[in-house]
Amino acid sequence: MVEVDVRGLSCPIPVVKTKKAMEQNPGQTLAVLTDNETSKENVTRLAENRGYQVQVEKVAGGYRLLLTPNKS
C-alpha cells in the first residue's frame, strides 16, 4: 500500500500529490493522510471521479483515506 502524507498542506497540493501517486501506482490501494476537511473532501472527489472506492477513517489530528481502485 502506498501512503501519501499531505498533512499541513493546503489545496490544491493534496489533490496534486494524490493524483501523482495514483498515476505512479496504478491499481494499488493508497492511504492518504490529511489534517483538514477541505483536503479530505477534494481528495475524495478526485478518487471517486477516477473510479476509486473511498473509506474515511478519523484518526488523531485528521483523517486517513483509503482509496481502493475498482476492479473493472
N, C-alpha and C positions, 0 to 999 in steps of 0.2 A: 504494500500500500504506500502510495506517495503522500507525504504530508506537506501542505502549503501553509506557512505561518504568516498571516497578514495582520497580526495584532499590531496596533499602533499606526497603521497606515490608513490614509483617507482615500475615498473613491476619487478617481477610478482605479487606483493602483491594485486593490484586492481583486477586482474583476480581471484586470490585465494579467496579473500573476496566475490566477486560476485558469484563465484561458490558455496561457502558455503551457502550464502543467498538463492540461487536457491534450494539447497538440503534441507534446513531447512524450506522453504516456497513454496512447490510445488504448481503449479497452480496459484500463486499470481503474480501480477504485481510488478516489482521492479523499483525504481528510483535510479540510480547510479549517484553520483556527482563526477566529476573528473576535474582536472585543467590542463591536458596536452593531447596533440594529440595522443601520443603513447598509453596511457591508454584507451582513447576513442576508438581507432581502435582495440585494443586487447580485450576489454570487448565486443565490438560489434561483433567481430568474434566468441567469446565464445557463446554469446547469440544466434546468428544465427545458429551455429552448434548444439545447444541444442533445436532448434525449437521455438525460441522467435522472435517476431517482435520487431524491434528497431526503436525508434524515437529519434533523436538527437536534442536537443534544446540548442542554445548558450545562456549562462547566464553570469552574471558578474563574471569574474575570471575563466571561464572554460565552462564546458558542463554539461547538465543534460540529462541522457539517460533513456528513459522509455522503459523497457523491458517487453513486454506483451506476455505471453505464448500463443501459437497457440492452439486452441481447436480442438482436433482430436478424 
